[in-house]
């Protein structure tokens, strides 16, 4: 019943990238409400701390922490993952949305989107999976969240 849902993540460590805002912040709040200890990781220390302070902390043994990470940097990801015990749940929600139209997007901006949204998910997934295997964890969940900012209609309407 609802009681199970409320406590099913008790004493589980969860890592959420992009936890400082948007979907990532909502994911942190939900995980905390189910009893998880949440590592709120974001490129913005201020945003990560803001999310952390608002997390529910009544369930047994819960402790949350904020961490700064640039998911597009292998060094930054490695530093984060070695600082914490391997999380049993990892959610990749770090991503930058693209508000420019395709026709006038700068190439370096496109490269940055790829670095953060695709390579970032790969680096976090790889590092967390390696850590879980190294510590002999029986199981773990790694979830990647994609957000589609619907620009298609606008493109069709006025790009061509």
N, C-alpha and C positions, 0 to 999 in steps of 0.2 A: 504493500500500500504506500501511501504518501510518506509514512515514517521511514521506510526503506530508502526512498529517494533522497530524503533529507539527510541521511547519515551514511550513504553508500561510499562516500569518499573520505570518511574519517581516517585520519592519520596517513593519508596518501599525499605525497608531495607532487605538486603540479607546477609546470612551467608554462607561462603564457608570454609569447613575444608579441609586441605591439599592444601590451597590456595597459598602456597609458591612456588610450582613448578608444572611442568607437566600439567596434565589435569586440576587440581585445579586452576592453574594460568590462563590457557586459559578460564576457566569458569568465573573467576573474571573479566577478560578483556571484555568478551562478555556481562556480566551483567552490568558492568559500562558503556559500549557503548550504552546500552539501557536505561540508566538513573538511574539505581539503585544506592543506597548507599551501598557499600560493606564492610562487616567485613571480612577481610582476616585472617583466623585463621590457624595456623600451629604450629607444635612442635618447629620449628626453627624461632626464632624472626627475625633473619637476613633475611631469605627468605621471611617471611610475609611482612616485611618492603619493601624489594625490589619489590615485586609484587605491594604493595600499591602505592609506588611512581610512578610506571608506569601506573596507572589507569587514564582513561579519566575522566575529572571533569568539563565539560563545561555545562552540563545540570542542569536545575533549582534545587537548594537546595541540590546538591549532596555533600556528605562528606564521605570519606572512613576512615577506621581505621584498624590497624593491631593488632592482639591479639595472645598471645601464648596459645596453648591448647595441652594437651596430651589426645587424644580421648579415650585412653584405661583406663583413670582414671576418675571415677565418680565425684570425688571432683573437678578435673580440669575442667571438662565439666560444672558442676554446677556453678562454679565460673564465667566461660565465659558467660553462658546463663543469669545469674542474673545481669551481668554488662551491658548488652545491652537490648534494648526493643525487644520484641519477633519479630523475622524476619518473613516477609511474605513469603520469599523463603529461603529454607535451602538446600544446596547441600553438601552431604557427599562425598568428593573426597579423604579424607585422606586414605592412604593405603601404605603398604610396599610391594614391589615386591619381589618375591622369585627367586633368581638367581641360587640357588643350585638345583642339581638334586634330585628328590625324594629319590633316593637310599642312598644318603649320607647327607640328611638334618638332622641336629641335632633336637632332640625333643623340646628343649627349643626355638629353632628358629621357629619351627612350632607353638608352643604356642604363641609366640609373634605376628606372622602373624594373628592368630585367634583373639588375644586380640585387635589388631589395626583394622583389616579389618572388622571383624564381630561384636565383642562386641562394638567397637568404633562407628560403624554406629547405633547400637541399643541405646547406651547411648545418643548420640546426638539427634537422632530421638525422643526418649522418653522425654528428657529435653525440646526440642523445642516444641513438641506437648503439653506438660503440660503447658508451658508458654503461648502458643497461646490460649488454653482452658481457663486458669486462667484469661486472660485479655479480654475474650469474643470476640476474633477475629472471624469475619465471615468466613474466609477461610485462607488457607495457603498451600504452596506446599513444600513437603520434598522429595528430590531426592537423590538416592544413586547411585553413579557411580562405576562400577566395571571395572577393567582393567585386561584383560587376557594376561599375558605374555606367548606367545605360546612356551611351552617347549615340547609339546607332540611329535613332530616329532623327536627332538633330543633324547628324551627318547627311542622312538621306535628304533631309529637308533643304539644307542650305549649302552643302559643300560643293555639289556639282552643278 
